[in-house]
Amino acid sequence: MEIGALGPTALDAVRAELAAAAEPARVAALGRYLQAGPGGYGEGDRFLGVRVPAQRAVARRHHGALTLDDVAALLRSPWHEERLTAVFVLVRRFERGDDRERAAAVQVLLAHTDRLNNWDLVDSSAPYVLGPWLLERDDAVPERDDAVLDRLAASDLLWDRRIAIMATFAYIRAGRFDRTLELAERLLHDEHDLIHKAVGWMLREVGNRDRPAAEAFLSAHHAEMPRTMLRYAIERFPAPLRATYLRGSEGRPLGR
């Protein structure tokens, strides 16, 4: 019997449903939003024009039938929406799986960090798969927490560095701020705006839960922080305190 005679697979169904939900009129706007044009951080990415709620619905329908090999195949897709749908499936499989399934999901993510090649792909996966796993079971992956996050933070690949800091959101939610602050210091002089924004966002989340911890970090580093990072970090501080930190960093360009 030919393989095709077995009928469409779950992977085929996912791709067909995403294609059916495509809105070509949205493609140009998505490309601009995710900077897929020449010189952008998402340069060369391709879009079907599928809305995120539709992708989440596809993931809900098929997450149980897809294998992790199928998820990996979607992550290797040239289509952004297929990769993001794979992320949604991976998160659902991780949240519902036993330890073996969760470990396998983490390995799929770590093997495809180069395919998590935009901020939405990183931010939808790292805090919900890698971060919780390292927080709970740092001895069940080939590298321990410190090694995994430090390796990613030191990577030349922008997306690895964003994965590292965004994964610490799981630590922040658990009331642990040490890893976020350590990586924030390591990434303080990163050249990329997407890292400035991510580090600032995580510092803001620390401040939402422990203002003294955030202020101790900012007191030590605000004068050298990129202005974008600083603005994100102090966004919810009282106006007079925001002004004090911004005065201390005057003269620095927004990106630096």
ChimeraX attribute file (.defattr): number of C-alpha atoms within 10 A of each C-alpha:
attribute: neighborCount
match mode: 1-to-1
recipient: residues
	/A:1	5
	/A:2	6
	/A:3	7
	/A:4	8
	/A:5	7
	/A:6	8
	/A:7	9
	/A:8	11
	/A:9	13
	/A:10	17
	/A:11	18
	/A:12	12
	/A:13	15
	/A:14	23
	/A:15	18
	/A:16	13
	/A:17	16
	/A:18	20
	/A:19	15
	/A:20	11
	/A:21	16
	/A:22	18
	/A:23	14
	/A:24	11
	/A:25	10
	/A:26	14
	/A:27	16
	/A:28	15
	/A:29	12
	/A:30	18
	/A:31	19
	/A:32	12
	/A:33	11
	/A:34	16
	/A:35	17
	/A:36	19
	/A:37	15
	/A:38	9
	/A:39	9
	/A:40	13
	/A:41	19
	/A:42	19
	/A:43	15
	/A:44	14
	/A:45	17
	/A:46	17
	/A:47	21
	/A:48	21
	/A:49	22
	/A:50	22
	/A:51	15
	/A:52	12
	/A:53	9
	/A:54	16
	/A:55	21
	/A:56	16
	/A:57	13
	/A:58	21
	/A:59	22
	/A:60	14
	/A:61	14
	/A:62	15
	/A:63	21
	/A:64	13
	/A:65	11
	/A:66	21
	/A:67	16
	/A:68	19
	/A:69	11
	/A:70	17
	/A:71	24
	/A:72	20
	/A:73	14
	/A:74	23
	/A:75	26
	/A:76	17
	/A:77	16
	/A:78	14
	/A:79	16
	/A:80	25
	/A:81	26
	/A:82	24
	/A:83	22
	/A:84	26
	/A:85	27
	/A:86	30
	/A:87	28
	/A:88	24
	/A:89	27
	/A:90	29
	/A:91	24
	/A:92	18
	/A:93	21
	/A:94	23
	/A:95	15
	/A:96	12
	/A:97	14
	/A:98	11
	/A:99	13
	/A:100	10
	/A:101	15
	/A:102	20
	/A:103	19
	/A:104	18
	/A:105	26
	/A:106	22
	/A:107	15
	/A:108	17
	/A:109	23
	/A:110	17
	/A:111	11
	/A:112	13
	/A:113	19
	/A:114	15
	/A:115	20
	/A:116	25
	/A:117	20
	/A:118	22
	/A:119	19
	/A:120	12
	/A:121	23
	/A:122	25
	/A:123	19
	/A:124	17
	/A:125	24
	/A:126	29
	/A:127	23
	/A:128	22
	/A:129	24
	/A:130	28
	/A:131	25
	/A:132	22
	/A:133	24
	/A:134	23
	/A:135	17
	/A:136	12
	/A:137	13
	/A:138	17
	/A:139	12
	/A:140	14
	/A:141	15
	/A:142	10
	/A:143	13
	/A:144	15
	/A:145	21
	/A:146	12
	/A:147	12
	/A:148	17
	/A:149	24
	/A:150	18
	/A:151	14
	/A:152	21
	/A:153	23
	/A:154	15
	/A:155	14
	/A:156	9
	/A:157	13
	/A:158	22
	/A:159	23
	/A:160	23
	/A:161	24
	/A:162	26
	/A:163	27
	/A:164	28
	/A:165	29
	/A:166	27
	/A:167	27
	/A:168	28
	/A:169	26
	/A:170	23
	/A:171	21
	/A:172	23
	/A:173	14
	/A:174	11
	/A:175	12
	/A:176	17
	/A:177	23
	/A:178	14
	/A:179	20
	/A:180	24
	/A:181	20
	/A:182	14
	/A:183	19
	/A:184	24
	/A:185	15
	/A:186	13
	/A:187	20
	/A:188	20
	/A:189	14
	/A:190	19
	/A:191	13
	/A:192	15
	/A:193	16
	/A:194	19
	/A:195	25
	/A:196	27
	/A:197	21
	/A:198	24
	/A:199	28
	/A:200	25
	/A:201	22
	/A:202	25
	/A:203	28
	/A:204	23
	/A:205	22
	/A:206	26
	/A:207	21
	/A:208	15
	/A:209	15
	/A:210	15
	/A:211	14
	/A:212	11
	/A:213	15
	/A:214	21
	/A:215	19
	/A:216	11
	/A:217	15
	/A:218	18
	/A:219	11
	/A:220	10
	/A:221	15
	/A:222	22
	/A:223	18
	/A:224	15
	/A:225	24
	/A:226	25
	/A:227	23
	/A:228	20
	/A:229	27
	/A:230	28
	/A:231	21
	/A:232	19
	/A:233	28
	/A:234	25
	/A:235	14
	/A:236	14
	/A:237	15
	/A:238	9
	/A:239	10
	/A:240	9
	/A:241	12
	/A:242	17
	/A:243	13
	/A:244	10
	/A:245	18
	/A:246	18
	/A:247	12
	/A:248	14
	/A:249	19
	/A:250	11
	/A:251	11
	/A:252	14
	/A:253	10
	/A:254	14
	/A:255	14
	/A:256	20
